[in-house]
Amino acid sequence: MDDAKIMRVVGLASTVLYDKQQPTSPNNRRISIIVMNKRTEEAILADGRQIDVENARDLDAK
C-alpha cells in the first residue's frame, strides 16, 4: 500500500483493554482499519474548523 494512503497508525491494546481482568488476553490484541473517502479526510484535516463535509473540497489551502 502506498504510504500516502495511510493517515495514522495507533496502537491502543495496552491502554484501551477489552478484557481488563486479563491484560494479556488475545482479545486485547486487535487493530482497527478505518476507510475514509477523500471528503471526510479533508474534513478531518481541516484542523478543527467547522466545515460542511459536502463542500470539503472547497477548503482553502494552508
Secondary structure, DSSP 8 states (H G I E B T S, - for coil): --GGG-------TTTS-S-TT-TT-GGG---------HHHHHHHTTTT----GGGGGG----
